């Protein structure tokens, strides 16, 4: 049976994986799902970034003959224009989105819809879904409510204030065992699906930039100013690797650059793989 393993992408610096020019308010928006408007990273963009990082890592301090061999191995893993590779990827989906909080600096927000489809996705590939399926048991918060892991982190007088919006903390015992990456769970706030949609559409970073001409100074022509959208640092996404990704990423994590504006320090991410303790002990 094909191995399907979830892995997580945490933005260390703001992340721009663009969808091209747009006629909307933002000139260069990020990639989004058409049916939800949630941010995403296309599988092709993600695969290219991982392939580039693995290729560069393998070729450090190698001779020409060794490099040639490594190129062949990378092609075998990721494929080329003539054949498919042994390792495939899904699109990266949003899991946790950072939002400014009156208390605790910021919170990781998510919503029931995101958590439910996350659990559905990570159950793909289980040999026995009837016995291994994970479920999240939470009640849905109303638009004026939220669910938290730790009241002391982000709540004030039993309310959490995100941006300019206040949410009453709803009592709920959230199962602490469901699979999420290593983040500060005390910052986790679950809001309604509609509120989450509002935040991921309106609380991204939008930066105004200036086009530089060939002479190295500001281009004074019309359109020299343009806006560019970024996912903020601390955003957490997840994707599925189809194949033995553990063989190519040591210590279950790696740092890589995804998306545009490499020379501006954008798109630096930490990629981490969910590995069971017994897998580590067996050296797999």
N, C-alpha and C positions, 0 to 999 in steps of 0.2 A: 504493500500500500504506500502511496506517495506520502512523504513526510511533509506536514504543514505546520510551521512553527511561527507564532507571533513574535514580533520584535517592536521595540519602542524607539521613537525619535524625539529627543528633547532639544529644543532650540536653545543654544548657549548665547547666540547673538540674533538680532532680528533676521527673519527669513523671508526672502522673496523668490518664490517659484512662480514666474509670471505666466499669464494667459494671453500675452500680446497686448496691443493697444485696444482702447475701449472708448466708446462714445459717452460713457457715464461721467460721474463727478471725478473719478480717479483715472488719470491717463493710462497708468500701467498697473492694473489690478492683479491680485494673486489668483491662483487656480481655486475654483469652487465647484462643488457638486451642483448640477443643474436643478435637481429636485428638492434639495434642502437649503442650498446657499451656504452650506458648511465648507470651511477651508479644506483642501485636500492637496496631495502631491501625486501627480500622475505616476504610474508604475514605471514608465519609460524614463522619467527624470530621476526617480529614486534609483533605479537599476544602473543608470549611467554614472551617478555619483559614487555608488558603492563599487562598481567595477573600476572606476578611475582610482579610488583610494586603495583597493586591493592590489591593483597593478603597480602603483607607485611604491607600495610597501614591499612587494615582492622583489622589485628591481633596485632597491637601495643597496649600494656597494656590491653590485654584481658585474661580472665580466659580460662581454658581448654574447658569447655562447650561452651563458646562463640566462641572460635576458631573453634570448630567442626562445629558450625552453619555457621560460615563465610566460611569455606571450602566448605560446601554444596552449599552455595550461589555462590561462585566463579565457582564451577563446573557447576552450572545451567547456569551461564552467558557464560562461555568459553568452556564448554563441557569437555569430557575426552575421553578415548579410547573406550568407549561404546556408547556414544551419542554425537550429535552435540550440540553446545552451541547456545545461543540466539544472540550472537554478533559475527559478521564476519568482516574480513578485506581484503582489496586489497593489492597488493604489493605497497610499497612506491616508488614513482617516483621522479626524480630530478626536481626541480623548479628553484632555484637560486644557482649558483656556485661561490664562492669567488675567485677572481683572483687579484694578485698584480697589483697596479696601480701607475704610476709615480706621479700622483697628487691624493690626497685623501686617500692614503695608500692602499685601496683595493676597488674593485667594485663588485657588485652582477651582474653576467652576466646570460643571458638567451637568448632564440632565438624564432623565430616565431613558429617553430614546437612544442616546449615545451609549449608555451603559448596557442596555439590552442588546443592541446590535454588536457591541464589543464582545459580549459573552457568546453570542451566536457565532461570530467570526472565529474566536479562539477555540470553539468546539469543533470546527471543521478539521477533519483528519483524525479525530478520535476513533479508535478501533471499535469501541463499544459505547455509543452515545447514551445508551440507556443507563449505564452505570457510571459514566465519567462526566456527563453533562453538568456544567456549572450553571447555577442560577443566582441572580441577584434578587433579594427579597426586600423591596422598599415600597413604600406607599408614595404615590405621586404628589409632589407639592403643588399647591395652587400658585397663581401668579404672584401673590403677595407673601408667599412662604418659601422657606428653604430648609434643607436638611444638612447638618454638619456632623463631622466626626468629633470635633473638640470645641465646645462652646467658648473656652477661654481664649482661643486664638483670634477669632475674627468677630465675635459677637459683642455687642454693647447693649445692656439692658434687654437681653433676649432678642436682639435684632442684629442682622448683618447688613451693613451699608456698603454696597458696591457701586462705584461711581457715585451718581446722585440718587440711587434707588435704595429703599429700605425694605428688608424682607424679615418677617417674623420667623424665628427658629422653630421648626416643627419637631416635636419629639418623635424619634424613630430609631430603632435599633438596626443599624446598617451592618450587615455581615462583614466582618473585618477580614475574612479569609479569601474573598474573591480576588482574582489575579490582576494586580495593577503594578506598574513599575515602581521603582524605589524613589518615591517622592515624599515630601512632608505631608503625611495624611491629615495632620491637624489643620492644614490649610484648605482641605477639600470641602467645597460647598456645592450641594446639588440644588439646582433651581429648576423651574418648569421648562418644558421644551420650548415654549414661545419666548421666554426670557433668555434662554441660552441662544436661540436664533438671533435675537436682538443684539446681544453682546458680541457674537462672532461676526456680525455684519457691520457693527458700528463702533467697536472698540479696538480695531486693528490700528497699527501705526501708519499714518499717511504723511510722507515726507515730500517737501517741495525741493526739487533739484534744478540746477542751472546747466544748460547745454554749453559745452566748451567747444569753440571753433578750432580749425586746423592750426591757427596761430597761437593756440594755448591760452587764449583769453575768452571772456564771455562772448558767446554768439549773440549779436544784437538783433538778429532777425526775429520775426514773429515766431512764437512757439519755443523760444529758448527756455522758458520756464515750463517744467512739467512735474506732475505728482506721481509718486510711486508708493504702492501699498506693501506693508510688511506684516507678517505674523510676529507678535512681540516675543522677546526672549522669555523663556520658561514655558512656552507652549509645548504640550506633549501630544504626539500623534502615534499611531500604531499602524503596522502593515503586516502582511503575511508573507513569509518566505516559503516557497514551494521547492523543497529539496533540502539537502544537508548543509544548511548555512553555518552550523557550528564548526564545520571543517575549515572555514575560510575566515572566521573572525575569532581571534584568540581572546581568552579571558572573558568571553561573553560580552565584550563591549569594544567600541572603537569610536574615534572622533573623525569626522569628515566634513567637507563643505558641500552644501546642497544649494542649488539655485544660482541667482545672479549676484553681481557686485562682489566678487571674490576679493578684489584689491581694496575694497572698502571695509573688509572685515565682516561682511554679512554672511549669513547662512552657515555658520559654524554650529554643528550639531553633535550630540552624543547619541550613538546608536547602541542599544543594549538588547540582549536576547534573554527571554524568559527561559531559564534552565532549571530543571528540578535538581534537588540535592543529590539524588542517586545518580543522575547523569554526570554531575561534577565528580563524584566519588569514583565512578567507573572510567573517567577520563574521556568521555564521549563529547 
